[in-house]
Amino acid sequence: MSDTVKMIIDGKEITAYAGETVLNAASRNGIEIPNLCYLKELSPYGACGVCVVEQEGYPKLLRACSAKVTENAVIRTDSEKCLKARRLALELLMGDHDADCKGPCTLNCPAGTDCQRYVAEIADGDFVAATRTVKEKVPLPASVGRVCPHPCETACRRKNADEAISIAFLKAFAADRAMESGAVTDGMKSAPTGKTVGIIGGGPAGLSAAYRLALYGHKVTIYDKMPKAGGMLRYGIPEYRLPKAVLDAETDAIFALGVEFCGDTEIGKDIPFDEIRAKHDAVLVANGAWKSVSLRCKGEELDGVFGGIDFLRETALGNAPAVGKSCAVVGGGNTAMDACRTAVRLGAENVYVIYRRTRNEMPAEDIEISEAEEEGVVFRFLSNPAEIVGENGHVNGVVLQKMRLGEPDEKGRRAPVPVEGETELLPLDSIIIAAGQKNDPSGFEALPKTKRGTIEADICTLATSLDGVFAAGDTTNNGASVAIDAIAEANTAAKYIDAYLNGIEIPYKRPVLSERRVRPEMFEDVQKEPRAVMPCRTPSERRKDFKEINLGFSAEEAVREAKRCLDCGCREYGNCRLIKYADEYDIDCVKFTGEFHPGFKERRLVCIERNQNKCILCNACVRVCESTGKGLLGLVGRGFDTVIRPEFNNSDAVKGCVNCRKCVDSCPTGALRFIGE
């Protein structure tokens, strides 16, 4: 009898060894059959049901991990019947998988920054590694960490126990320490491709895209109408929030990768858009939103009336407008807070914020509002400018219309409604309109526009209808937003520009992820620890100058704060075969969600953490532990309540675990994690 057999798998003729399994024969011949519970060194177990294949002449599907090869067998691993059964098996497994692939902080970050990983690296005292992690998504960590509205913290589950982790400030802390050490934190740069990319706009979007494209090996040139790079980070955010020396250090690092910056270059004025297209293999338009939105209020044309962005830009350039003794700022966002606090520092004795709703509806961060109040800013809520009045062409006051909140709309938002006949005159020397900002289409007439006047770009690829032209950031689609949103779009644009330059297409696919259902009892045993408070200069001191108001964490404070992290996401996400196949087969993770198996975490194996919430009862860890002669693990319970637990009476039995780790290596889901001695 021959020691080998001939067979066909997915149309490919292969030679297999008599007596071996279909799974093993396929694997040796470069054909992957999904599996979760199979271990080559152990006898087949067949628990997961994922490795099913269809063999011609057999009515039922076979489990490739246990089915033996036969002469002239014709097998399909990808038939519709196989795929349907495999998908069902995965959906059943995921229905009992009460675990997070990624932490809610990461999922809520527009740029997808691995917040959990860099916080853990800070907790370990490795600030350089933490900065490298951040720069995988955000090339300006020290700058963005200071100004980001941190949606990651809004989603942080620690707040269910006490307060959210100070994720953004930790990012800035690590980046500051990494820069001080002179450590290299950039990614590996690929070999030069010979391709060139022109980027219009040197703000967060343009700089982020330039960073990515330079690492891809492309030659990048940034064109910007301002003299220095940074965009709104430099000209829209005051020095007291973001010192420009910090921004300079981070932009210089990007230029050190070979990125060229051409400042004082305005499109349509200094250089035509078509000329940039002709000079480069691809173009990214990321020129931002530099025009202040008008109130459409009588008197806006008077001297002493400034747009919020214009006011901040001129102050950053050293041409601060004269605000006089009394200044009002109209608006409720962070730009309004920056403007009013800048007016304080420019010497205004009376500074007001006029907002047509209440404090509860203000979009500005609460800390910005509180710090403005500490610095003497007076908030006039439920007020709206009816007319700006003046004398001899210069503003000298504003007529305020009293407002009330009307009935909630379908989204629950209450619109401000004028109170008939109730107005008052507020004397002023200047007024700053910070009611929003928009992009300037001048010079970009060739690009398609949305109804809002923004540049229209594909929401997945950010490509415009012009060949080789992409757009990202505040100038596109929905318009102005925060820096982290612009950076997220820039990363996407860079990926698709690189694909365009390499002549490949990247289909968009939303990844399948497992998310744990949050329940109050999950936080009952969490020890309460207060959030680290950022030390800050006193209001009386800081209102006199533009020096940075935050004093920064010490290393001890940062490490202690990072250790408050609940570690929600799975550290083995990148190696998890369960989610790999769930994503590959595009399953519905919650299709069969019902009652969960008992879930718990334990460290009875001392150096190994076991998370039963992630366990799929494949029994691989039990079987591999038995193969070592230890047999420390076993199935406990009957029926649905069955779980895996260590079964031993002597603590000496686990001493060998630190050097063995075979159970950890065998786990397909990250339910077992080595945590050290």
Buried (B, 14 or more C-beta within 10 A) or exposed (E): EEEEBEBBBBEEEBEBBEEBBBBBBBBEBEBEBBBBBBBEEBEBBBBBBBBBBBBEEEEEBBBBBBBBBBEEBBBBBEBEEBBEBBBBBBBBBBBBBBBBBBBBBBBBBBBBBBBBBBBBBBBEEBBBBBBBBBBBBBBBBBBBBBBBBBBBBEBBBBBBBBBBBBBBBBBBBBBBBBBEEEEEBBBEEEEEBEBBBBBBBBBBBBBBBBBBBBBBBBBBBBBBBBEBBBBBBBBBBBBBBBBBEBBBBBBEBBBEBBBBBBEEBBBBEEBEBEEBBEEBBBBBBBBBBBBBBEBEBEBBEBEBBBBBBBBBBBBBEEEBBEBBEBBBBBBBBBBBBBBBBBBBBBEBEBBBBBBBBBEEBBEBBEEBBEBBBBBBBEBBBBBBBBBBBBEEEEBBBBBBBBBEBEEEEEEEEBEBEBEEEEBEEBEBBBBBBBBBBBBBBEBBEEBEEEEEEBBBBBEEBBBBEBEBBBBBBBBBBEBBBBBBBBBBBBBBBBBBBBBBBEEEEEEEEEEBBBBBEEEEEBBEEBEEBEBBEBEBBEBEEBBEEBEBBBEBBEEEBBBBBBBBBBBBBBBBBEBBBBBBBBBBBEBBBEEEBEEBBEBEEEEBBBBBBBBBBBBBBBBBBBBBBBBEEBBBBBEEEEEEEEBBBBBBEEEEBBEEBBEBBBBBBBBBBBBBBBEEE
